[in-house]
Amino acid sequence: MKAKKYKFNKNTKIKNPLRVFFLCGTKFFKDEEEDKRNVLKKYIETKYAPNGKVIILEEHFMFGEAGNGYLSYDKIFMRNLKDIELLTGLYSDKIFIIHESISTAAELGMFASNMSLLKKTCLMIPDILSVEEDKISAFIRLAYFKHPSEEEKIEKITFYPKIRNNIVSETKIDYHTFFPGNSIRKRLALQIDQFIQKDYDENFEINFKKNQFNKAFEGDNIISYFYYDKPDEKTLNVTFPPSVLRMLLIALFNITEFKQELRKAPNISKTVGVVEKFFKSIIRESVSHIEAISFSDYEMNLLLKGENIKIRQAIAYFLYMLQALGMLKLPDDKENKQQLVITTQFKQLYEANFNILKEIKKSKLTDSL
């Protein structure tokens, strides 16, 4: 039986897609209910259920040999925390940094140096009088808060914490801060909601568009493509904004043959290979359908917009994120009998994205003739 072919639609609107919120901050205590990131996570996932999901890296991932429910970055060749946080930020809709230390100042610097991340970053800072210290240094204030343009503006929210003294030595006392009552109360909730809703449109439109001079379009919803058709160079380049790549990968799960192959994959590496194979094939068919050209003999390069991250890494890490968000369970390399598991919640999500895909039943040039 001849394998079915699919394409992504040239123009598609998705209503109420998956929304991912990335929470950064000082040391995370996974099992402590009063940890500020746990409290904020509970608030966001309750308020924005079912498609609003929070990711806290320390809750799911680690370097080296993983165990006890953790995933190892090493299995998908992610070797440094900078690339991991960058990719997580790119896949996320909003980023909250609970800023109380030098390490969170470094995170702010990394996100603020990337324009696509800067506009969706919010800095949450404890009140100066409560902790007897201004957590906004002179450099941060001058760099990010003194007369910024609208494009360079970082959102800032001040919270009024409950305090616990931590005696380090006879001369030094640190403050551990908590949200009062381990909850997000009215004033703080209003500020968080205003930031989350800013620039949000529940109808997200995805478009394929041919660009000029191999330069990607600026829009966060445009898949840019460009091809060379020369005797010595036949190349098709396709560039994806991370938010669009996320939706396209989710849509793949509507394909029965795709899920069948995934369930045969014995480990994470093979799982990533299946996703990459199907995704590349569908992208090639999609652009062929638009241009009325067969790109079967073209070298194809898939690129993540504005970032030097290989598409295989981007796919692998997104699968990790789906597991962290409770959407699926990847096969365990140590337990070859375990198949990939798809949750009911994820099934409801990807079926809502079904209109992105279309089976090619006749000629792949049908729409162009």
C-alpha positions as CSV (number, residue, x, y, z in Angstrom):
1,M,0.0,0.0,0.0
2,K,1.4,3.4,-1.0
3,A,2.2,5.7,1.9
4,K,-0.1,8.6,2.4
5,K,1.3,12.1,1.8
6,Y,0.4,15.2,3.9
7,K,1.0,18.9,3.7
8,F,0.6,21.9,6.0
9,N,-2.0,24.4,4.8
10,K,-0.6,27.6,3.3
11,N,-2.8,29.7,5.6
12,T,-4.3,28.4,8.8
13,K,-5.9,29.9,11.9
14,I,-5.6,28.1,15.3
15,K,-7.9,29.0,18.1
16,N,-6.7,28.9,21.7
17,P,-3.4,27.0,21.1
18,L,-1.1,25.6,23.7
19,R,0.4,28.4,25.9
20,V,3.7,27.8,27.7
21,F,5.0,29.8,30.7
22,F,8.6,29.5,31.6
23,L,9.4,30.2,35.3
24,C,13.0,31.1,36.4
25,G,14.3,32.1,39.7
26,T,16.5,31.4,42.7
27,K,17.1,27.8,44.0
28,F,14.0,25.7,43.4
29,F,12.6,23.4,46.1
30,K,10.5,20.9,44.1
31,D,8.7,19.3,47.0
32,E,8.0,22.5,49.0
33,E,4.6,23.9,48.6
34,E,5.7,27.4,49.7
35,D,8.4,27.7,47.0
36,K,7.5,30.8,45.0
37,R,7.7,29.0,41.6
38,N,5.4,26.2,42.8
39,V,2.9,28.8,44.0
40,L,3.1,30.8,40.7
41,K,2.8,27.6,38.7
42,K,-0.4,26.5,40.5
43,Y,-1.9,29.9,40.0
44,I,-1.2,30.0,36.2
45,E,-2.2,26.4,35.4
46,T,-5.4,26.8,37.4
47,K,-6.3,30.2,35.9
48,Y,-5.4,29.3,32.3
49,A,-6.5,25.7,32.2
50,P,-6.5,23.5,30.2
51,N,-4.0,24.8,27.6
52,G,-1.9,27.1,29.8
53,K,1.1,25.1,31.0
54,V,4.1,26.0,33.2
55,I,7.7,24.7,32.8
56,I,10.3,24.8,35.5
57,L,13.5,23.3,34.3
58,E,14.8,22.0,37.6
59,E,11.5,20.1,38.1
60,H,12.2,17.7,35.1
61,F,15.7,18.0,33.7
62,M,19.3,17.4,34.7
63,F,22.7,16.9,33.2
64,G,24.5,13.6,33.3
65,E,22.7,10.3,34.0
66,A,19.1,11.0,34.8
67,G,16.8,9.0,37.0
68,N,13.7,9.2,39.3
69,G,11.6,10.7,36.6
70,Y,14.1,13.3,35.3
71,L,15.2,13.6,31.7
72,S,18.9,13.9,30.8
73,Y,19.9,16.8,28.5
74,D,22.9,14.7,27.3
75,K,20.5,12.3,25.5
76,I,19.6,15.0,23.1
77,F,23.1,16.6,22.9
78,M,22.2,19.7,24.9
79,R,25.5,20.5,26.6
80,N,25.1,23.9,28.2
81,L,22.5,25.7,30.3
82,K,22.6,28.8,28.1
83,D,21.2,27.0,25.0
84,I,18.7,25.1,27.1
85,E,17.3,28.3,28.7
86,L,17.3,30.0,25.3
87,L,15.4,27.3,23.6
88,T,12.9,27.0,26.5
89,G,12.4,30.8,26.3
90,L,11.9,30.7,22.5
91,Y,9.2,28.0,22.8
92,S,7.5,29.8,25.7
93,D,4.8,32.5,25.4
94,K,5.8,34.3,28.5
95,I,8.9,34.2,30.8
96,F,8.8,35.1,34.5
97,I,12.1,35.7,36.3
98,I,11.7,35.9,40.1
99,H,14.8,38.1,40.5
100,E,16.6,37.9,43.8
101,S,20.2,36.9,43.0
102,I,23.2,37.2,40.7
103,S,22.2,34.1,38.8
104,T,18.8,35.5,38.0
105,A,20.4,38.7,36.9
106,A,22.5,36.6,34.4
107,E,19.2,35.1,33.1
108,L,17.8,38.5,32.6
109,G,20.9,39.6,30.7
110,M,20.6,36.5,28.4
111,F,16.9,37.0,27.7
112,A,17.1,40.8,27.3
113,S,19.9,40.5,24.7
114,N,17.4,38.6,22.4
115,M,14.7,40.9,21.1
116,S,12.2,38.0,20.6
117,L,12.6,37.0,24.3
118,L,12.9,40.5,25.8
119,K,9.3,41.5,24.8
120,K,7.8,38.4,26.6
121,T,10.0,38.6,29.8
122,C,8.7,39.8,33.1
123,L,10.9,40.5,36.1
124,M,9.3,39.9,39.5
125,I,11.1,41.7,42.3
126,P,10.6,41.7,46.1
127,D,9.7,45.1,47.7
128,I,12.9,47.0,48.7
129,L,11.7,47.7,52.3
130,S,10.7,44.0,52.9
131,V,14.2,42.6,52.1
132,E,16.2,45.8,53.0
133,E,17.9,45.6,49.6
134,D,17.2,46.9,46.1
135,K,17.5,43.9,43.9
136,I,17.6,46.1,40.8
137,S,21.3,47.0,40.4
138,A,22.4,50.3,38.9
139,F,23.5,48.4,35.7
140,I,20.1,46.7,35.3
141,R,18.2,49.9,36.0
142,L,20.3,51.9,33.4
143,A,20.3,49.1,30.9
144,Y,16.7,48.0,30.9
145,F,14.5,50.5,32.8
146,K,15.8,54.0,32.1
147,H,13.9,55.5,29.1
148,P,13.6,52.2,27.1
149,S,11.8,52.2,23.8
150,E,8.6,50.2,23.6
151,E,10.5,47.3,21.9
152,E,13.1,47.3,24.6
153,K,10.8,47.5,27.6
154,I,10.9,44.7,30.2
155,E,7.9,44.3,32.3
156,K,8.5,44.6,36.1
157,I,6.2,43.5,38.9
158,T,7.0,44.2,42.6
159,F,5.7,41.7,45.1
160,Y,5.4,42.1,48.8
161,P,6.8,38.9,50.4
162,K,6.6,37.1,53.6
163,I,10.1,36.9,55.1
164,R,12.1,34.3,56.9
165,N,15.5,35.1,58.3
166,N,18.4,32.8,57.3
167,I,21.4,33.3,59.6
168,V,24.5,32.7,57.5
169,S,27.0,34.0,60.1
170,E,27.3,36.5,63.0
171,T,27.5,39.3,60.5
172,K,25.4,38.1,57.7
173,I,21.6,37.4,57.5
174,D,19.9,36.4,54.3
175,Y,16.2,36.6,53.7
176,H,14.1,33.8,52.3
177,T,11.0,35.2,50.6
178,F,7.6,33.7,50.1
179,F,4.2,34.7,48.7
180,P,1.9,35.5,51.7
181,G,-0.4,32.6,52.4
182,N,1.4,30.7,49.6
183,S,-1.0,32.2,47.1
184,I,-1.2,34.9,44.4
185,R,-3.4,37.5,45.9
186,K,-5.6,40.1,44.1
187,R,-3.2,43.0,43.3
188,L,-0.3,40.7,42.3
189,A,-2.8,38.4,40.3
190,L,-4.0,41.4,38.4
191,Q,-0.5,42.4,37.4
192,I,0.4,38.9,36.3
193,D,-2.8,38.6,34.3
194,Q,-2.3,41.9,32.6
195,F,1.2,40.8,31.5
196,I,0.0,37.3,30.3
197,Q,-2.9,38.9,28.3
198,K,-0.7,41.6,26.7
199,D,-0.5,41.2,22.9
200,Y,-2.4,37.9,23.2
201,D,-4.8,36.8,20.4
202,E,-6.5,33.5,20.9
203,N,-6.7,33.2,17.1
204,F,-3.1,32.4,15.9
205,E,-2.6,32.5,12.2
206,I,0.2,30.6,10.4
207,N,1.3,31.5,6.9
208,F,3.8,30.1,4.4
209,K,5.5,33.0,2.5
210,K,8.3,33.0,-0.1
211,N,10.9,35.6,0.9
212,Q,13.5,37.4,-1.1
213,F,17.3,37.1,-0.9
214,N,16.9,34.2,1.6
215,K,16.0,36.5,4.4
216,A,13.3,35.4,6.9
217,F,10.2,37.6,7.4
218,E,9.9,39.5,10.7
219,G,6.5,38.2,11.7
220,D,6.3,35.5,14.5
221,N,3.6,33.6,12.5
222,I,5.3,33.4,9.1
223,I,7.1,30.3,7.8
224,S,9.7,31.8,5.3
225,Y,11.0,29.8,2.4
226,F,13.5,30.4,-0.3
227,Y,15.0,28.2,-3.0
228,Y,17.9,28.2,-5.4
229,D,17.3,26.4,-8.8
230,K,20.7,26.4,-10.5
231,P,22.5,23.6,-12.3
232,D,25.1,23.4,-9.6
233,E,22.8,24.3,-6.6
234,K,19.3,23.1,-5.9
235,T,18.5,24.1,-2.3
236,L,15.3,24.7,-0.4
237,N,15.6,26.7,2.8
238,V,12.7,26.9,5.2
239,T,12.8,29.1,8.4
240,F,10.4,28.7,11.3
241,P,9.6,31.0,14.2
242,P,9.8,28.8,17.4
243,S,6.1,29.5,18.2
244,V,5.1,28.1,14.8
245,L,7.4,25.2,14.9
246,R,5.8,24.2,18.2
247,M,2.3,24.1,16.6
248,L,3.4,22.2,13.5
249,L,5.1,19.5,15.6
250,I,2.0,19.1,17.7
251,A,-0.2,18.8,14.6
252,L,1.9,15.8,13.4
253,F,0.3,13.7,16.1
254,N,-3.0,13.7,14.1
255,I,-1.3,11.3,11.6
256,T,-2.0,7.7,12.4
257,E,1.1,6.3,10.6
258,F,3.2,8.8,12.5
259,K,1.9,7.6,15.9
260,Q,2.4,4.0,14.8
261,E,6.1,4.6,14.0
262,L,6.6,6.5,17.2
263,R,5.3,3.6,19.2
264,K,7.8,1.3,17.6
265,A,10.7,3.5,18.5
266,P,12.8,1.8,21.3
267,N,14.5,4.9,22.6
268,I,14.5,8.7,22.6
269,S,17.0,9.0,19.7
270,K,14.9,6.9,17.4
271,T,11.8,8.8,18.5
272,V,13.4,12.1,17.5
273,G,14.4,10.5,14.2
274,V,10.8,9.5,13.4
275,V,9.5,13.1,14.1
276,E,12.3,14.6,12.1
277,K,11.6,12.3,9.1
278,F,7.9,13.0,9.0
279,F,8.3,16.7,9.6
280,K,10.8,17.2,6.8
281,S,8.7,15.2,4.4
282,I,5.6,17.2,5.1
283,I,7.4,20.5,4.8
284,R,8.8,19.5,1.5
285,E,5.3,18.5,0.2
286,S,3.9,21.8,1.6
287,V,6.3,24.1,-0.3
288,S,6.0,21.9,-3.4
289,H,2.2,22.3,-3.3
290,I,2.5,26.1,-3.0
291,E,5.1,26.5,-5.7
292,A,3.9,23.8,-8.1
293,I,7.5,22.5,-8.2
294,S,8.8,19.1,-7.1
295,F,11.6,19.6,-4.6
296,S,12.4,15.9,-4.4
297,D,15.9,16.4,-5.7
298,Y,16.6,19.6,-3.7
299,E,18.8,19.7,-0.6
300,M,16.5,21.0,2.1
301,N,17.6,23.1,5.1
302,L,15.2,23.7,8.0
303,L,16.2,26.6,10.2
304,L,15.0,28.0,13.5
305,K,14.5,31.8,13.0
306,G,17.3,33.9,14.4
307,E,19.0,31.1,16.2
308,N,22.0,28.9,15.6
309,I,20.2,25.8,16.8
310,K,19.9,22.6,14.7
311,I,16.4,21.6,13.8
312,R,17.0,18.1,15.2
313,Q,17.9,19.6,18.6
314,A,14.9,21.9,18.5
315,I,12.6,18.9,17.8
316,A,14.3,16.7,20.5
317,Y,14.0,19.4,23.1
318,F,10.3,20.1,22.2
319,L,9.6,16.4,22.8
320,Y,11.3,16.8,26.2
321,M,9.1,19.8,26.9
322,L,5.9,17.9,26.0
323,Q,6.8,15.2,28.6
324,A,7.6,17.9,31.2
325,L,4.2,19.5,30.4
326,G,2.5,16.1,31.0
327,M,1.5,15.6,27.4
328,L,3.4,12.4,26.6
329,K,5.8,9.9,28.1
330,L,8.9,9.2,26.0
331,P,10.4,5.6,25.8
332,D,13.0,5.0,28.5
333,D,16.4,3.8,27.0
334,K,16.8,1.5,30.0
335,E,13.4,-0.1,29.5
336,N,13.2,-1.1,25.8
337,K,9.7,-2.5,26.2
338,Q,8.2,0.8,27.1
339,Q,6.5,2.5,24.2
340,L,5.7,6.2,23.8
341,V,2.6,7.1,25.7
342,I,0.2,9.9,24.6
343,T,-2.0,11.4,27.3
344,T,-5.7,12.1,26.9
345,Q,-5.1,15.8,27.5
346,F,-2.5,15.9,24.7
347,K,-4.9,14.1,22.4
348,Q,-7.5,16.8,22.9
349,L,-4.8,19.5,22.2
350,Y,-3.4,18.1,19.0
351,E,-6.9,17.3,17.6
352,A,-7.8,20.9,18.0
353,N,-4.8,21.7,15.7
354,F,-6.0,19.2,13.1
355,N,-6.9,21.9,10.5
356,I,-3.2,22.7,10.0
357,L,-2.7,19.4,8.2
358,K,-4.3,18.1,5.0
359,E,-3.9,14.7,3.3
360,I,-2.8,15.0,-0.4
361,K,-5.2,12.6,-2.1
362,K,-4.7,13.5,-5.7
363,S,-1.9,15.5,-7.3
364,K,0.3,17.5,-4.9
365,L,-0.1,20.4,-7.4
366,T,-3.9,20.4,-7.1
367,D,-4.1,23.8,-5.4
368,S,-1.8,25.4,-7.8
369,L,-3.4,24.4,-11.1
